[in-house]
Structure formats: structure tokens, C-alpha cells
């Protein structure tokens, strides 16, 4: 390390030992000796040694030139452009020089140059590759996932005198694994005559990283039986396999094995233990280990942070975040994603804005999580701001970001912008196509969604199970029963996709919405897979829509057998009883919910004004402009009654005497979506649409009222409920009253 303290300008003066310029006497010069410490010397200082070498003729000494090449190539501050210039100035570079340059480029951001250099060396017949050349070239091929090139190198190595060299064979194991060819990697491993611990580590790591954890663990056991002692690298891969399997007992045994066998525990290995406990869901074990760590790095802190957010322990996650010595983008991502995935999108976006004030530059993960949070809130302005940020900061619109943008615009009600993003992409993967099909489906454009599904196949993209879920939902929202049956029946025989429980749920929804309740029931009973709660839930919702009490009670009973704590089941059946005037049933269900400690999820509607999301609960008076909102509501009610609006009191889910009808009307008047619409009318200037997101299905009365409001006030209202979009304009709704 002492070389770092040297002055910037290093005089190199030849000693007079009689050998003359360029002679061996220069090799012992103290200035040139600094190049031996290339691992600690900066590239700029290498340049300052290089200049006087040229001036004094020291570079003509092959030994000195090679030292300089090595320093430029392999220093932590390497400058490969200068390295290649130095190499080109060496009159007759030897094989060591070629290997040095190939090695440096194989580990660089552009490993293709390593392969070009390798080909150049062969083409001009300078040297035959040795046991060092092959591993460097194979590493470059691995970095490029260039299977054909690496296979050719493998063939050359097999024909060379080094065909059984363990160093070359280990690099081939890594190469085939990097290309996703695990069976070929294993064949090389099996044929390696003199395996070492690196051989075992390479193949175990390959299977672990590929998710073939049982095979990785079997190899670990075999390694022990063959009398090979595992090291810290082995244990990192094995702990990773345990974490992916969620095998806590084996993970604890591995931890004990590490302690018992005194395996060196650096921060990488301890982090692997920590990650294993987190992935196995034991935050208690993770915290005990974390508290004992004498050395922690950013990965240690972020692992704990992500573990708590995954477990839904957001307060604990925030404490970890606040205690972190430094917040890099990975820690911000863990926090933002954690809050977004746990249904707290407002806090997620608040943290995103806070991260903007830090030194951490957002990456793809940050933007995807923030776009998802905007989607949950229906916050179009915030989503547009993120999109603009991406464009200004030159983020490449890859498939993942494109999918997130399409999803955000679709869920925030701007289908045209979603389509614009979709059409602007030169290449689209199956998830991009599926996201756009989902967007069209949720906006009730079933035929357009199905047309896109066919276009996707014309473009050579094969659908997956997500695509079919979205296609079937498009059929459900648009009432396309025959097409829904057709596509469902084609999934396995034509596309090779076995229907999952969500696909069966979609089919029940398609049949149920269309009033084919008995067919939907028979469909469930004949399912070849285990019936899911979602299928009975879809049938129950259809029974509410079509007021079939007997079948609704049966569906609710079966749903509660699968999910006894499902409050939604009680609410749906209560809705059915209320719609059919069975108030004793409503009272009985309410008592059952109270006894079980269940509460109906409160209706919540949000509207975005100038980039700020305002939320309203039923009867909410907490808003700063509450007085103005209620005055507007009075005005709305008065105007609607003038055009013939009559409140649908069947929507009030409690029995109230007829003479207390005004109380029912008041309850309807206070629904959250009506409050949000009223606030939108006083806060959003015409002709901009009022965009509202609701967490539950919009009720019949609010749906009727919204249609009339759009006509009376000449305003477009775009409302997203739990299931789909409703575009109210000129007194009608895009759903055509089919929802």
C-alpha cells in the first residue's frame, strides 16, 4: 500500500551499470519496481511511469514493456484502451502478453474483445493457446453466453495437450452453466478426472443458481462422501439452495455444520446465512444472527430490511432503514417495494419522493415499484411524472418497464396513453402483450382485447397462463360467453397450457354474469383440480347479481368451508339478502360477523387533484374542504332529483322502517364515491375528466347517480372499482350496465 503515498511525478533515471539503454540494468530500477505493485497503483500514475520509460528508451526492454502492460491491464484502476496501445507497441509480444490482455478483457464490460484478441492470435499463428489462454477465452464466452463459441473452444481444448487440465475443465463447467446448459455442465464435471474443490463448487453453484436445489444438495452430500472438504464458497451456494427451497431445518443444520467445522466466516458467508433465514421466513433467527455480526455491509442491512417488509412488519423495516449507516438505491427499493406490496401505496410514493432528495439514483426496480404504487392509487399525474422522469434521464424502456407503464396507464384510466406506449415498442414480450390485453379487458373493450390476442400470435409470441387469465377476463367483462368457452377449451389441447384455478374462476364468472348459474355450478363441481375459494366467490357474486338466494347460500357455505375468515363472503350474502328483502338474514349475518370478530372492509374512494391523492370513506368529514364538499353534494342531489333520480334504497344493508326512508337515502348520499365525485367537481376544471379509484365494487345506486351526474354537469367521470373501469359520459356508462 506504500506505493499510494508516492509523489505524483516519479523521476526515472537510468543507473550507470554498463549495460546501456534498454539493457538489463534498467530492470532493477526502483521506479520500474513500482509496477510490480500494480494491484495498488492508479492508472494515472502508471501513465506517469510510462512517459519517462519512452523518453529514456526503457520501453524497448521486453521485460519492462510486459510489466507496463500488466499494470494497465490488471490494476483495479485498469485502462484497457492504453493497455491495447502498449500491446501494439511491443515488437514481438510473447504468449504471456497475449494471455494478460485476453484475461483483462474477459473480465471487462466488453468480453467480446477478449475473443477477438484470441482469434487474432490464432489467425496470425503467433502462439498456440496454453492452459491459461483457454480459461480466459472460455470466461469471455461465458460472459457473452456465447454457446457456439464456447463449444468451439471446448473442442479445441479437448484436442490440445491440456484436455484434462482441471483449470480448463472448471471454466467449462462455469461456461455451460452461464449458458443455461446444466446437463452439459454436469457432463464436463463427471468427465473431469482429477476434481478439486473448485470443480465441486462450480457444479453445486450452477445447480443452486438455476433453482435445481435438490440436485445441488445431493452433490453437496456426494462431495462429503468423496472426502472433499467444503469451503466457504461451497456453503454460500448450499445456503442459497436451502433458502430457495424454504428448508429451515436443513438451513439450521448447515449453519451448525459451518460452526462445527470451523469454516471461515467472512461477511459474504454470514450474509448467505442471513439471507437463508429471511427466505425461510424466520425473522427471529435472522435478527439474532444480524445482532451478532461484527461486520455488516449494505447487503446485510438490505436483507433484513427486505425480510421485514416481506413479512409485513413495516414498522420494524422502517427502524432498520433508519439505523442504516448509508442508504443506497437497493435499500430505498426494499422500503418502497415493501410498502407498495403491502397495500400502502401512499407511503411507498412518499419514500420514492424522499429518495429523490438523496444521493441514490433510482433504477428499474425503483421505477417499477413506484409505477405500481401509482396504479394502486389511480394516481395518473404521479404516474405521468415518473414516465417523464424516465424519459429525461434516458432510461431504456425494456420489457419490464414497458409492462409497468402500460399497467399504470391502464389502471389509472388513460387507455390511450397505455396504447401509445404499447405501439411505440419495436419489440414486445409475452408480458407486454398480456398487460395491454388486460388494460383493454378492464376497460370493457373485449373485442379489441381478443383482436390483440390474435395479433400477438401472428407476431410469433406464444401466450402463457397470464395471457389467458386476461383473455378470459375480457370475455367476462364484455359478456362474450361463447368466445370465453372457446378459448378456455383451447388452452390445453392447442396451447399446451393446463388451466389453473384462476382460469376456472374466470369461466365461472363468465357463466355467472351471463345468468347461467346452474351451468356455472356444474362447471365447479366437475373441475379436475381442487376447487378454489375464488370459484365459489365468483358464483356467489353472480347469485347476488341475479338474486338467486338458494344457490347463493350454497356458494357462500362452500366458500366459508375453504376460507372461514372471508369477510367478503358474509358481505356478498348480506347484499343478496338485502336485495331480496330478507332483512332477518342480514341481521343474522351481521351477528355472525360480530361473533367471529370480522368487519366489512370499508369503502374507500380516491381522487387525484394536482398530483395529490385525496381519499374518502363513507360519511367522511375529515377533509379540509368537507363543508364545501357537502354543499356540493346537496346541490348534486337536488339537480339529480329534478331529472328524475330516485335513490335505490335496496343498497342500504340494514332494515329500516318505510317511514324512515329518508335515513336510507342519507346513507346512500354519503357513499365514498359520491364524496369523491363532489370533490372532483369543485377541484378539477372542465373539461378534464374526474378520475376516481374505489377499493370495492361500485353499488347500483352510485352507478346510476354517476351516469346522471355526467349528463347534468357535462363532465366525464372515469371510475375504477375492484373489478373494472366505468367511463361515465353523457348519461351512459361504458360497461353498458353489465358489471
N, C-alpha and C positions, 0 to 999 in steps of 0.2 A: 504493500500500500504506500510505501515511502515515495514511490515514483510520482504519486499525485501531488506531492509537495514541491516538485522541482519547478524552477523558474520557467516561464513561457518560452523563452528563447534559449536553446541549448546549443552552445558552440561545439562543433565537431572539428577538432584539429588533429590531423594525422600525426602519429608518432614517428620519429625517425629511427626505424629499426632496420633499415637497409633493404626492405622488401619492395619499396617503390609504391606508386599509386596503384590502387586496386589489388595489391598483394595481400597475402595472408596476415600481414602485420596489422591491417585495419580491423581484422575480425575481433580483436581483443579491446578495441577502443571502448571506453566507458559510455560514450554516447550511444553507440550501437548496442551495447549491452542492455540498454533500456528497453529495446524492442523485445527482449526475452520476457519482459513482464507485460506483454500485450494485453493480458486479461484485465489490467488495471489502468491502462493508459488511454486517454481520449484520442479520437481520430484527428482532432486539430493538432495535437502535439505530435502525432505520427507524421503529419504533413510538415511540421517544423523540423523534424529529423530528416525527412525525405529531401527537402530543398538543399541543405548543405551536402548531403550524400551525392546528389547530382553534380553540385558545384565542384566537389573535391574528387569526383571520379570513383567514389566508394561503391556506387551502384553497379559498376561493371563487375564487381566480385559477385559471383553467383550466390554464394552463401549469404551475403548481405541483402541481395535482392529478394531472396526467399524469405528472410526474416521480415522484411518490409511488407511483402505480400501477405504473410501470415498475420501481421499486426492489422493491416487494413481489412483482412477477411474475417478474422475470428474474434476481434476485440468486441466487448459488449457495445461499443460505440462504432461498430464497423461501418465502413463506407465502401460498398461493393462497386460503385462506379469507379472510384480510384483504384480499387483492387484490380479490376479488369484492365485499367490503363497500365498499371505496374506490370501485370502479367504480360501484356502485349509488348512491353519494352524489354522483357527478358529474352535474350537471343535464342536460347535453347532451353526452355523450361523442362524440368525433369518430371517424373511421374508424381513426386511429392507435391510439386507446384500445381499440377492439374487436379490432384485429389483435394488440395487445400481449397482451390477455387470452386470445385464442384460441391464440396462439403458445405461451404459457406452459403452457396445459392440454394442448396437443397433445404436448408433451414430458414430461408428468407421468405418474404411475402410473394415472391415470384419464382417458384421452384422450376418453372419451365426452362429458365436459363441454364440450370444445372444439367438438364437433359440435352440442351443444345450444345453445351460445352463437351459433354460426354460423347455426343455424336461427332463433334468436330475432331476430338482426339482420335476417335476410331477412323474417321474418314481420311485423315491425312497420315494415318499409320504411325503416329508419333510413338505411342506406347500401347501395350496390351494391359487392360484393366487388371488390378491385383485385388487382394482380399479386402482392401479398404475402399477401392473405387466402387465396387458393386453395391455395398450397403448405402453409400451416399447417393448413388443414382437411383436405387430402389426406394430410398426415402423420398426423393423428389417425385417419383411416380406415385407414391402413396399420398403425398400432399396434393396431387392433382387428381387423385382417384382414377388414374390412367391405367385401366386394367390391361389393355393390349400392350402398352409399352412395358409395364412391369412384368407381364408374362414373357415378353421377349427377353428382358433382362434375366429372368429366371432361366430361360432356355440357354442363354449364353453362359450363365454361371454354372449350370449343370455340365456343360461341355468343357469347362475350364478346369485347371488343376485344383480349384478351390471349391469343388462341388459339395464337399462335406464340411466346409468351414461353418462353425456354429454361428459366427457373427453374421455371415451372409444369410443363413437359413432363418435366424431370428428376425432379420429385417424383412424377409419374405413373409413370415407369419404376420408381422405387423402390416405389411403391404396388403395382403389379401383381406385381412380384417377391415382395413380402412376402405377397401372397395366393396365391402359388404359380402365378400365371398368366404364365409366362415368355414364351409366344408373344405375348400381348398387350403385355407389357413391350417385346418386341422390335419390335412394330408401331409403338408410340409412338416408340421410338428411331429407327426407319427414317424416320418421317414428321417428325422434328424438323429443321426447315430449317437452323438455324444451331447445329450441335452445338458444345459446348465440351468441355473435358477432363472435366468433371463428368458429362456425358452418357455419354461412353465408360466412365468409371469405374463409373457406375451399372449399365450393362448388363453389363460384364465381371464386376463383383461379383455381380450377380444369377445369372449362369450358373455362376460358381465356387461360390457358396454352395449352389446346387441340385445340385452334383455333375456338372454338364454341362461338364466341364473342357475337352474338346476344342474346344467352341464358344467357351468363354472365351478359350482360347489363339488360336483363329482370329481373334477380334475384336481381340485384342491386336496381332496381326500386321497386321490391316487398319488399326488405329489408327495404326501407324507409317507405313503406305503413304499414309495421308491427311494426313501431315505434322502430326499431333498429338503433342506431346511428353509421354510418360508421366511421372507424378509418383510420389511415394512411396505414395499411395493405390492407384494402378494396380498397383504392384509387389507390394503386400501381397496383393491378390486373385490375381495371377498366381502368386505363390509358393504360395499356398493350393491353387491348381489343380494345380501340379506335385506338391505333397505328396500330394494325394488320388489322383493318377494313379500316384504312386510313380516318377515320371520323374526320376531322378537327373541324367542328362546335361543335360536341359533346365533343371533347377533350378540346376545349376552355371553354365550359360550365363547364366541370369537374374542370378545373383549377380555374375558378371563384368560384365554389362551395367550393373548398378547402380553398380559401382565405376568403370567406364569413363566413364559419362555423368554422374558426379558428382551422382547423385540423393541428396537429403537423407536421411541415415540416422538417424532417431530410434529410440528403443528399440522402438517398435511394428514398424518395418520390420525391424530386426535380429532381433526375436523371430520374425517371419514366416520369415526365413531359417533360423533355428534350428529352428523347427517343421517346415519343409520337409525339412531334413536328417534329423531324427528320424523323420518319417513315411516317408522313403525308405530308412530302415534304416542310415544311415551315422552311427553314434555318434562315429566318429573325426573326421569333418568337423564334426559338431555341437560336439564338445568343443573343437576348435581355434577355432571361432568364439566359443564361450562364454568361453574363456580370454582372448580379445582384447576382449571387451565392456567398455567403460569405464563403462557404466551398465546395471545389471541391475534388473529388477523381479521381483515374485512370479511372473509368468508365465515369465520366463526360467529361474528355478530349477526351477519345477514341470515345465516342458517337458523339461529334462534328466533330472529325476527319473523322469518317466513314460517317457522314452525308454529309460533303463537297465532299468526294470522290464519293459517290453515286450520288450526283447532278452534278458531272463532274467538280466541282470547285477545281481543283487540286492545284492551287496557294494558295487559301485560306486554303486548307487542309495542305499544307506544312508549312504555317505560324503557324497554330495551333500546328502542330507537333514540330516545332522549339521552341515554347513557353512552351511546356510541361515541368514540373519540373523533370519528370523521364520517361524514355522510357522503358515500359515493352513489352513483346512479343505481347500483344494484340494491342498496338499502332503501332508497326512495321507491324503487319499483316494488320491493316487497311490501312496503307500507301502503302504497297507492293500490296495488293489486289486491292486497288483503282486505282493505275497506270496500273496494268495489265488489269483490267476490262474496263478501258477507252482507251484501244488501245495504251498504251505507255509501251510496254514490256521491252525496254532497260532500262528505268528509274526504273522500278519495280525490275529488276535484280541488278541494281546498289545499290538500297536500301537494297536488300537481302544481298549483299556482305558487305554493311556498317553495317548491323545488326550483322554480324558475329564478328565484332570488339567490339561490346557492350557486356554487361553482360546478355542480353536477349538470352535465348536458343531457337532456332527455334522449333516450334511444328508442328503438322499436317497441320494446316491452312497455315503456312509459306511455307511449302514444296509444298503443292498443288498449291498455287498461283505462286510460283517460277517455278514449272514444267510447268504450263500453260503459263507463260511468255516465257519460253524456246520453248514451242510448237509454239507460235505465230511467233517467230523469226526463227524457224527452227534451233535453236542452239543446236545441238546434243552434242557437247563437254560439254557445260554447264549443259545440262540435265543429262549426264552421271556422271558429278561431283556431282550433287545433289543426284543421286542414290547411288553413293559411300559413300557420307556423311551419308545418311540414314543407310547404312549397318554398317559403322564404329561406329555410335552412337546408334546402336541397336534399331532403330525404327521398331515397329511391322508393317508388311506390311498388313494393314487392307484393306477392300474393297475400301475405298476412295482413299488411296494412290496407291493401285494397279491399279485402274482405271486411275489415273493421269499419272502413269508411262507408262502404255500401250498407252495412248493417246499421251504422249510426244514422245515416240519412234516411233510410227506410223507417227505422223505429222512431225518428223524430218527425216523421210526416212529410218529408220532402222527397217524394219518389222520383221526381225529375232529376234532382241532383244525384241521387243514387244511380239512376240510369246513365247520367253523364259520366260518372266515374267508371262505371262498368264498360261503357262504349269506348272510353279513352284508352283502355288497356289493350296493348298489342297481343299479349299472351294472358290466358286465364287458366287457372287450375280448377279442379272439381269444386273446391270450396268457394271460389269466387262465383262460379255459375250457381252453386247451391244458394249462396247468400242473396243473389239477385232474384232467384226463383222465390225464395222466402219473402223478400220485400214485396214482390208483386202479389203473392198469396195473401199477406196480411192486409194489403190494401184492397182486397176483394177482386183483383184482376186475374181470375182463374184461367181464362182462355189464354191471356198473354203469358202467364206462368207456364202453361203447358206447351205453348209455342216455343218458349225459350228452352224448355226441357228437350224438345226435339232438335232444336238448333244446336244445342250443346253436343248431342250425339253426332250430328252432321259434322261438327268440328273435331270429331275424334276423341272427345272426352267421355270416359265411362262414368256413369253415375255411381254413387255409393249410398250407404244407408241414410246419410243425412239428406242427400238429394231427394230420396223417395219420401222421407218424412215431410219435406217441404212441398213436394208434388201432391201428396195426399191431403195436406192442409189446404192447398189451393183448391182442390176439388171440394173439400168440406165447406170452405168459406163461400164458394160460388154455387154450391148446390149441384155439383157435377157428379151425380151418383154413378151413372154408368161408366164414366171415364175413371172414376175412383176405383170401381171394381176391376176394370180392365188393367190398370197399372198395378194394383195390388197383386192380381193373379199372374202378372208377367214377371214379378220381382225374381222369383227363384228360377223358373224354367228358362227365361230369356236372359236375365242379367246376372244370374248366379248369386243373388243376394237373398239370404234367408231372412224373412220378416222377423223383426224384433217386437217386443211388447209395445213400443211406441207406434209401430205401424198398425198393429191390431187396434190400438186405441184410436188412431185416426180413422180407421174403417168404421168402427163403432160410432164415432162422431158423425161421419158422412151419412150413415144409415139413420142414425137417431135424429139428426137435424131435419132430414127429409121426411120424418114421421114414420119410418119403417122400424118401429120399436121392437116388434116380435122378431123380425129378421136380425136386428142387432143383438137381441138376447141370445138367439140360437147361434149366432156367429161367435159370441163369447164362450158359450158352453161347448162349442166344437173346436176351440183353439187347441192346436197341437203343443203349445207351450204353456207354462204356468201362467195363470191369469194374473194380471197386474191390477193394482188399485186404479190406475188411470183408465182402464177399460170400463170398469164399473162406474167410475166417476163420470165418464163420457155418457154412459147410458142414463145415469141419474139426471144429468143436466138436460138431456133430451126429454126425459119424462117431465121435468119442470116446464120445459118449453111447450110440450103438447098436453100437459095437465093429466098425465096418467099416474094416478095415485098408487094403484096396486103394484104396478111394475116398478115405480119409483121407490116404494118401501122395500121391495125385494133387492133392488140395486143398492140401496143405502145399507141394508143389512149385510150384504156381501162385502161392500166396501169397508164397513167398520170391522168386519172379521179380519181383514188384511191390515187395516190401519185404525186401531181403536181410538187413537187420539186425533183423528182427522176432523177438525172443526168444520171444514168446508162441507163435509157430508151432512152434518146436522143443519147447517145453514141452507143447503140446497133443498133438503126435505122440508125444512120450515117454509122456504119460499113456495114449495109445491102446495103445502097445506094452506098457506095464506091465499094463494091464487084460487084455490078451490073452496075457500071459506071454512076450512076445518080449523077453527081457532083453538079448539081443545088440543089438537095435535101440536099447534105452535107452542102452546103453554107447556105441554108435556116435554117437548124437545128442549125448551129453554131451561126447564128444571133439570133435565138430564145433563145439559151442558154445565150448569152451575155445580151440580154434584160431582161432575168429573173435572171441575176446575178449568173448563175450556171457555175461551172467549172468542167471539166472532172478530175476525180481522177487520179493523175499522176502515171504512172507505176513505181514501186519500186521493185528492186530485191536485196536480201541479200545473202552473202556467209560467212560462219564461217571459220576463219583461226586461229589456235592455241587458241581457246576459245574466240576470239574477232569477233564480228559480223560486217561486212563491208556492208554498204548499198549503192546502186547506183540508181540514177534517170536517165531518158533518157537524153543522151548527157552530163552526169555528168563529170565535170573536177575538182571536189573539192577534190578528193582522193589524198593522199600524193604521191602515185605512179602512178598518172594519166598518165604521159609521157610513162612509161613502159607499162601500160595497152593499150594505143592507138597504140603503136608499135606492141604489140601482136595482136591487132585487125587487123592491116594491114596485118600481117603475116597470120592470120586465113583466112581473106578474099581472099588473094592470093592463099592459098592452096586449099580452097573450090572451087574457080573458075577453078583450074586445074583439079578437079574431076567432073566438070560439073554443079556446083551450079549456079543457076540464081535467083537473088533476086525477091521475089514476090511483085511487086510494088503496087498491089491492096491493100496491107495492109497499105499504106500511105493514110491517110484520108483527103487529100486535092487535089484539081485538079491542076495538073502541066502539062504544055505542054510536048509533047513527046520528044522534043529536050532537055528538062531539066530532062531527065530520071535519070541522074547522081545524081541529087538532091534528088530524091526519094530513090535511092539506099543508099545515105548517111544517110537519115533519118532512114532507116531500120538498117543500120550499127550501129546506136547509141542507139538502144533499150537497156533497162536496163539489161535484162537477158544476152545479148551478152557481156556487160561490166563485169558482174559478172563472166561469164564463162572465159573470158580472164584473169581476176584477179586470178581465181581459178587455171588456167593453170600455171601461173608464181609463185604461192604461195603454192600450195598443191602438194607434191611429189607423183609421181606414185608409187604404183597402187591405192592409196587411192581415193575413189570417190569424185567428186566435188558435194557438196550438195547446192542447191540454192532454196530459197523461194521467190515467186513472189506474189504480192498482187492482181494481175489481171489475167485473162485468158491469157495463152501464145498464141501469134499470130501464124498464119500458117507459116510465113517465119522463125521466130525464132525456131519453131518446126522442120522445115526441116533442118535448119542450125545446130541445136544441134545434130540431127541424124548423119549428115556428120562429125561433129567435133569429135563425139565419135569414129568414124571409123578412120579418118585421124590421130588423136592423140592417138588412142588406150586407151581412157580414159572413164570410166563410169561417166555419169552425171545424177544425181538424182535431178529432178526439181519438186517442188510443186507449182502449181498455185492455183488460188482461189478455184478450184473445185476438183482437184485430183492430183495424182502423175504421173510423166513421168520418166521412167527409160530408159535413152538412153545408148545403148551399141552395139558395132559392127555395127553401121549404122542403127539400128532399135529402135523403142520405144515400151515399154511395153503396151501402150494404143492401139497398132495396128492401129494407126491413127483414133481412134474412141473416140473423146473427145469433 
